[in-house]
């Protein structure tokens, strides 16, 4: 056993913090500092993640390698969020540590409460979103989105309709205590689809101390009248300390969004979500069941539904929609109603000195009803408010993971994973993608080797996918099939990465990988009206070559300067070369159907090279003033056509200046004010002859001014965290290139958000 020790102090006064908690996440060892702030632990040689916390201070997390007696000191900053206790539970680290990652937790996550998941993730450099109005945000990492970005919801791969850019992740962000983005391919661990990256939505572990705690978040927004309330209650049975449970629920509703000049008709949404978990955990084994339901109704912009081609082209040419309105919470046709259920069972057992075995089984059901603005005249159900498209997607997943015990500087895991998925339509529903069944099985192996300041990580994975497709006669109910197809793909993946710590403040990381992704059913066979747009799969285009699997070669290097009292920063350079890249393009000729005229989109295939840079930096000007900056640049070339790739994020940079009030213990603690400027350039790197390939040129760049302030009010024993944030403070009129509504309308105008966070300890832990 080796000694790991150090001192925990206040960042400003440098005084020791007695009773601070230090937790080794991998082993769950925990200790508290003595009266002078010193801590001491004994660990085996290896790589560890430490979490340090103290009441009234921001928690710190650090990764370190122990191959001899090690002394590591930490300086904690006062925080606006008071923790409920000194004991902090740790979660197992699942993200590859040689990959560039970004995390939202604590106060940073609290500043996004009330936003959709894809909207909140844009706080991280390198992450943007494909947007459909004010209610739908699809995460985009380094220019890649949809199927190529895997989302894990509490350890379960989200399998809704992530393949559509107009489908946001069906996840309630209030369930998360931490959002982590793995930027770059992570296909070895999470499956061959994860070419672009992974989003981890991670709740806190279930409570392991006796008592009952609760948490309440309230959010209000001025622009669209959004109101959100989320409550959580968790408990641990004192007489059965292994038994813990949690229930959580969220209500979220918004009305008509307001641009700087007008209200956007039918832009409201209503959301009701809940989740529950129950676990039994002992030192050598554990079992947990989890269930969640996401339920939302989202209005679709009427301007995107035109009766004729002439009306559609006029709608695109207008500076504002023809149909505007006053404020309302009403949601009329067209709209979509989405419900997503997840049931999960996971258990682990420690296999003695051999390691740890974990099994996760999950069942998901995704229900989507779409209500068009216009209905066919011969529809005899016109008097009933029934959906024109009623679709269900069901998925069963399983994973068996064995993490072997450390052996000669090696740690690693072996795993088996499987997925069975199929879809169905309700009677009378139109079909958008064919009936299909998708069966996937995979095996993977990841190994890490650590020696001194070096860490090497490598992995291999092999997946086998069997996709069976049945396309029905559109004049029938779907029981008669005119075409049956079957596709089988073998998709290997491999990765290799290294991390080197030359000093206590500098970390260098490099990673590279190879993976293949099989084309999805929608990319081949989608056909029809979908949320006001018309989509056509590649294989249905006359004369088109059937889609091939994508093959991606990716590499990146990250330089990080950290734990410095003044300057800290990180820069990532990356390249992703994708052969047979599948993408979607708008067509200049709208499609006329019985449901109106629609902007049309078509899937195509080419070779593409993605290169870019992510930057994140901060400088402590004084003890009270902090200057921050983050930015991202993406350059994507269509190498077959030798031109820029369409629909890539524009260059963007954000700078912030923050002031913290460091005062002695009073009823007001952790006060801060922050001024931010967001600048997004016009996207000029578009394909040649763009005006002949899209209905509207990329919009102008824009600059937004944001302001935020907050504090924690000590009301008796309750620390109430209050913040007020104003976005687009100058009420700037602008459009974003990645918003599918940019053809018709401007973005949201000035918006003021009020947030209140109330942690409760209903039954304090006995001392």
GIRA-V578510 format. One record per residue. N is the residue number from 1. RES is the residue in three letters. PSI is psi in whole degrees, -180 to 180 (* if undefined). Layout:
N/RES/PSI  N/RES/PSI
This chain:
1/UNK/142  2/UNK/154  3/UNK/131  4/UNK/118  5/UNK/173  6/UNK/-168  7/UNK/138  8/UNK/124  9/UNK/164  10/UNK/135  11/UNK/-35  12/UNK/-51  13/UNK/-16  14/UNK/17  15/UNK/146  16/UNK/148  17/UNK/101  18/UNK/139  19/UNK/7  20/UNK/148  21/UNK/134  22/UNK/124  23/UNK/131  24/UNK/110  25/UNK/-38  26/UNK/-38  27/UNK/-9  28/UNK/17  29/UNK/141  30/UNK/146  31/UNK/165  32/UNK/149  33/UNK/155  34/UNK/-169  35/UNK/-25  36/UNK/1  37/UNK/11  38/UNK/146  39/UNK/160  40/UNK/130  41/UNK/160  42/UNK/125  43/UNK/162  44/UNK/164  45/UNK/138  46/UNK/-174  47/UNK/134  48/UNK/156  49/UNK/125  50/UNK/143  51/UNK/127  52/UNK/132  53/UNK/154  54/UNK/139  55/UNK/126  56/UNK/2  57/UNK/151  58/UNK/133  59/UNK/151  60/UNK/147  61/UNK/142  62/UNK/147  63/UNK/136  64/UNK/159  65/UNK/132  66/UNK/111  67/UNK/12  68/UNK/179  69/UNK/128  70/UNK/136  71/UNK/124  72/UNK/118  73/UNK/154  74/UNK/144  75/UNK/119  76/UNK/145  77/UNK/140  78/UNK/144  79/UNK/151  80/UNK/-19  81/UNK/115  82/UNK/128  83/UNK/155  84/UNK/-17  85/UNK/175  86/UNK/-18  87/UNK/124  88/UNK/128  89/UNK/149  90/UNK/151  91/UNK/150  92/UNK/137  93/UNK/121  94/UNK/-21  95/UNK/141  96/UNK/125  97/UNK/-10  98/UNK/-7  99/UNK/147  100/UNK/131  101/UNK/160  102/UNK/146  103/UNK/140  104/UNK/123  105/UNK/172  106/UNK/-134  107/UNK/-36  108/UNK/-40  109/UNK/-38  110/UNK/-32  111/UNK/-7  112/UNK/1  113/UNK/137  114/UNK/-16  115/UNK/158  116/UNK/162  117/UNK/-51  118/UNK/-30  119/UNK/-43  120/UNK/-35  121/UNK/-17  122/UNK/-6  123/UNK/-17  124/UNK/142  125/UNK/142  126/UNK/-5  127/UNK/123  128/UNK/-162  129/UNK/139  130/UNK/125  131/UNK/143  132/UNK/89  133/UNK/-164  134/UNK/-2  135/UNK/-8  136/UNK/120  137/UNK/122  138/UNK/118  139/UNK/139  140/UNK/124  141/UNK/119  142/UNK/37  143/UNK/2  144/UNK/147  145/UNK/-174  146/UNK/-124  147/UNK/-27  148/UNK/-4  149/UNK/113  150/UNK/132  151/UNK/124  152/UNK/118  153/UNK/104  154/UNK/45  155/UNK/0  156/UNK/129  157/UNK/119  158/UNK/124  159/UNK/65  160/UNK/-122  161/UNK/55  162/UNK/-11  163/UNK/-17  164/UNK/134  165/UNK/-18  166/UNK/17  167/UNK/115  168/UNK/158  169/UNK/130  170/UNK/66  171/UNK/138  172/UNK/111  173/UNK/-19  174/UNK/-19  175/UNK/-15  176/UNK/139  177/UNK/-10  178/UNK/135  179/UNK/123  180/UNK/135  181/UNK/121  182/UNK/111  183/UNK/117  184/UNK/167  185/UNK/132  186/UNK/40  187/UNK/-25  188/UNK/-43  189/UNK/-36  190/UNK/6  191/UNK/159  192/UNK/-15  193/UNK/-19  194/UNK/56  195/UNK/-37  196/UNK/-30  197/UNK/-175  198/UNK/140  199/UNK/122  200/UNK/117  201/UNK/106  202/UNK/116  203/UNK/167  204/UNK/150  205/UNK/156  206/UNK/149  207/UNK/138  208/UNK/9  209/UNK/146  210/UNK/140  211/UNK/179  212/UNK/128  213/UNK/162  214/UNK/164  215/UNK/135  216/UNK/130  217/UNK/131  218/UNK/133  219/UNK/137  220/UNK/141  221/UNK/142  222/UNK/-36  223/UNK/-51  224/UNK/14  225/UNK/25  226/UNK/135  227/UNK/133  228/UNK/137  229/UNK/128  230/UNK/130  231/UNK/145  232/UNK/137  233/UNK/131  234/UNK/154  235/UNK/159  236/UNK/130  237/UNK/120  238/UNK/-37  239/UNK/-22  240/UNK/78  241/UNK/-19  242/UNK/-15  243/UNK/126  244/UNK/156  245/UNK/165  246/UNK/141  247/UNK/148  248/UNK/146  249/UNK/151  250/UNK/136  251/UNK/132  252/UNK/124  253/UNK/140  254/UNK/150  255/UNK/-151  256/UNK/127  257/UNK/146  258/UNK/124  259/UNK/178  260/UNK/-20  261/UNK/-15  262/UNK/163  263/UNK/144  264/UNK/109  265/UNK/140  266/UNK/40  267/UNK/14  268/UNK/170  269/UNK/157  270/UNK/136  271/UNK/136  272/UNK/122  273/UNK/154  274/UNK/160  275/UNK/159  276/UNK/147  277/UNK/146  278/UNK/129  279/UNK/152  280/UNK/117  281/UNK/125  282/UNK/178  283/UNK/-33  284/UNK/-7  285/UNK/164  286/UNK/159  287/UNK/138  288/UNK/137  289/UNK/144  290/UNK/140  291/UNK/138  292/UNK/152  293/UNK/129  294/UNK/131  295/UNK/118  296/UNK/152  297/UNK/125  298/UNK/127  299/UNK/146  300/UNK/136  301/UNK/124  302/UNK/-31  303/UNK/-22  304/UNK/-4  305/UNK/104  306/UNK/149  307/UNK/-25  308/UNK/168  309/UNK/-40  310/UNK/-45  311/UNK/-39  312/UNK/-46  313/UNK/-35  314/UNK/-38  315/UNK/-39  316/UNK/-35  317/UNK/-21  318/UNK/147  319/UNK/-18  320/UNK/159  321/UNK/149  322/UNK/-36  323/UNK/104  324/UNK/173  325/UNK/178  326/UNK/-175  327/UNK/139  328/UNK/151  329/UNK/0  330/UNK/142  331/UNK/111  332/UNK/176  333/UNK/138  334/UNK/148  335/UNK/167  336/UNK/145  337/UNK/121  338/UNK/136  339/UNK/136  340/UNK/125  341/UNK/139  342/UNK/131  343/UNK/128  344/UNK/140  345/UNK/124  346/UNK/143  347/UNK/155  348/UNK/158  349/UNK/135  350/UNK/124  351/UNK/55  352/UNK/-134  353/UNK/-5  354/UNK/-25  355/UNK/-139  356/UNK/133  357/UNK/132  358/UNK/137  359/UNK/131  360/UNK/125  361/UNK/138  362/UNK/148  363/UNK/130  364/UNK/148  365/UNK/126  366/UNK/120  367/UNK/130  368/UNK/123  369/UNK/130  370/UNK/128  371/UNK/114  372/UNK/159  373/UNK/-44  374/UNK/143  375/UNK/149  376/UNK/144  377/UNK/-29  378/UNK/11  379/UNK/110  380/UNK/0  381/UNK/18  382/UNK/-28  383/UNK/-14  384/UNK/141  385/UNK/73  386/UNK/149  387/UNK/146  388/UNK/-30  389/UNK/121  390/UNK/109  391/UNK/142  392/UNK/135  393/UNK/125  394/UNK/138  395/UNK/133  396/UNK/131  397/UNK/152  398/UNK/146  399/UNK/131  400/UNK/120  401/UNK/129  402/UNK/120  403/UNK/111  404/UNK/156  405/UNK/155  406/UNK/140  407/UNK/111  408/UNK/55  409/UNK/8  410/UNK/136  411/UNK/149  412/UNK/-174  413/UNK/152  414/UNK/143  415/UNK/154  416/UNK/137  417/UNK/146  418/UNK/150  419/UNK/135  420/UNK/125  421/UNK/143  422/UNK/164  423/UNK/162  424/UNK/156  425/UNK/148  426/UNK/158  427/UNK/132  428/UNK/-7  429/UNK/143  430/UNK/157  431/UNK/139  432/UNK/-49  433/UNK/158  434/UNK/167  435/UNK/137  436/UNK/158  437/UNK/138  438/UNK/117  439/UNK/122  440/UNK/135  441/UNK/142  442/UNK/157  443/UNK/140  444/UNK/159  445/UNK/125  446/UNK/133  447/UNK/141  448/UNK/140  449/UNK/130  450/UNK/131  451/UNK/118  452/UNK/-126  453/UNK/7  454/UNK/143  455/UNK/126  456/UNK/141  457/UNK/132  458/UNK/155  459/UNK/153  460/UNK/145  461/UNK/148  462/UNK/123  463/UNK/147  464/UNK/122  465/UNK/134  466/UNK/111  467/UNK/116  468/UNK/128  469/UNK/138  470/UNK/119  471/UNK/124  472/UNK/161  473/UNK/121  474/UNK/-17  475/UNK/-8  476/UNK/-173  477/UNK/-3  478/UNK/-2  479/UNK/-16  480/UNK/122  481/UNK/130  482/UNK/-11  483/UNK/131  484/UNK/131  485/UNK/153  486/UNK/134  487/UNK/134  488/UNK/132  489/UNK/142  490/UNK/121  491/UNK/101  492/UNK/161  493/UNK/146  494/UNK/148  495/UNK/153  496/UNK/131  497/UNK/158  498/UNK/145  499/UNK/136  500/UNK/131  501/UNK/91  502/UNK/-28  503/UNK/177  504/UNK/-18  505/UNK/-15  506/UNK/132  507/UNK/131  508/UNK/131  509/UNK/142  510/UNK/141  511/UNK/153  512/UNK/155  513/UNK/162  514/UNK/133  515/UNK/160  516/UNK/144  517/UNK/127  518/UNK/144  519/UNK/144  520/UNK/167  521/UNK/-39  522/UNK/-35  523/UNK/-26  524/UNK/-47  525/UNK/10  526/UNK/143  527/UNK/114  528/UNK/-179  529/UNK/136  530/UNK/108  531/UNK/45  532/UNK/-6  533/UNK/160  534/UNK/127  535/UNK/144  536/UNK/125  537/UNK/155  538/UNK/-42  539/UNK/-12  540/UNK/-2  541/UNK/125  542/UNK/129  543/UNK/-2  544/UNK/145  545/UNK/132  546/UNK/146  547/UNK/143  548/UNK/164  549/UNK/146  550/UNK/143  551/UNK/121  552/UNK/132  553/UNK/113  554/UNK/151  555/UNK/156  556/UNK/158  557/UNK/137  558/UNK/132  559/UNK/123  560/UNK/129  561/UNK/116  562/UNK/170  563/UNK/38  564/UNK/141  565/UNK/-19  566/UNK/-69  567/UNK/133  568/UNK/144  569/UNK/168  570/UNK/138  571/UNK/136  572/UNK/128  573/UNK/136  574/UNK/159  575/UNK/137  576/UNK/110  577/UNK/116  578/UNK/114  579/UNK/139  580/UNK/45  581/UNK/127  582/UNK/127  583/UNK/169  584/UNK/136  585/UNK/145  586/UNK/147  587/UNK/142  588/UNK/-18  589/UNK/110  590/UNK/158  591/UNK/130  592/UNK/125  593/UNK/178  594/UNK/-14  595/UNK/11  596/UNK/-170  597/UNK/138  598/UNK/147  599/UNK/134  600/UNK/145  601/UNK/142  602/UNK/141  603/UNK/138  604/UNK/177  605/UNK/138  606/UNK/-173  607/UNK/139  608/UNK/148  609/UNK/124  610/UNK/126  611/UNK/147  612/UNK/-180  613/UNK/135  614/UNK/137  615/UNK/136  616/UNK/124  617/UNK/154  618/UNK/149  619/UNK/124  620/UNK/99  621/UNK/-49  622/UNK/-175  623/UNK/-19  624/UNK/-19  625/UNK/131  626/UNK/127  627/UNK/128  628/UNK/155  629/UNK/145  630/UNK/150  631/UNK/165  632/UNK/145  633/UNK/132  634/UNK/130  635/UNK/118  636/UNK/123  637/UNK/136  638/UNK/103  639/UNK/-19  640/UNK/-47  641/UNK/-8  642/UNK/56  643/UNK/170  644/UNK/149  645/UNK/145  646/UNK/155  647/UNK/52  648/UNK/149  649/UNK/143  650/UNK/163  651/UNK/140  652/UNK/149  653/UNK/145  654/UNK/131  655/UNK/144  656/UNK/148  657/UNK/119  658/UNK/138  659/UNK/129  660/UNK/136  661/UNK/112  662/UNK/101  663/UNK/157  664/UNK/166  665/UNK/114  666/UNK/-174  667/UNK/-21  668/UNK/122  669/UNK/152  670/UNK/31  671/UNK/145  672/UNK/160  673/UNK/140  674/UNK/129  675/UNK/131  676/UNK/147  677/UNK/124  678/UNK/124  679/UNK/126  680/UNK/125  681/UNK/161  682/UNK/139  683/UNK/101  684/UNK/-12  685/UNK/80  686/UNK/165  687/UNK/157  688/UNK/151  689/UNK/46  690/UNK/-35  691/UNK/-21  692/UNK/2  693/UNK/-2  694/UNK/154  695/UNK/-19  696/UNK/135  697/UNK/158  698/UNK/139  699/UNK/169  700/UNK/158  701/UNK/171  702/UNK/160  703/UNK/129  704/UNK/142  705/UNK/128  706/UNK/151  707/UNK/139  708/UNK/143  709/UNK/153  710/UNK/169  711/UNK/172  712/UNK/125  713/UNK/121  714/UNK/103  715/UNK/95  716/UNK/-122  717/UNK/1  718/UNK/124  719/UNK/106  720/UNK/118  721/UNK/122  722/UNK/136  723/UNK/150  724/UNK/127  725/UNK/136  726/UNK/120  727/UNK/152  728/UNK/54  729/UNK/-34  730/UNK/8  731/UNK/48  732/UNK/136  733/UNK/125  734/UNK/167  735/UNK/149  736/UNK/136  737/UNK/-29  738/UNK/8  739/UNK/122  740/UNK/-13  741/UNK/3  742/UNK/-19  743/UNK/-22  744/UNK/-26  745/UNK/162  746/UNK/172  747/UNK/177  748/UNK/141  749/UNK/-155  750/UNK/138  751/UNK/129  752/UNK/127  753/UNK/130  754/UNK/127  755/UNK/139  756/UNK/126  757/UNK/127  758/UNK/105  759/UNK/139  760/UNK/141  761/UNK/94  762/UNK/-36  763/UNK/95  764/UNK/147  765/UNK/128  766/UNK/143  767/UNK/*
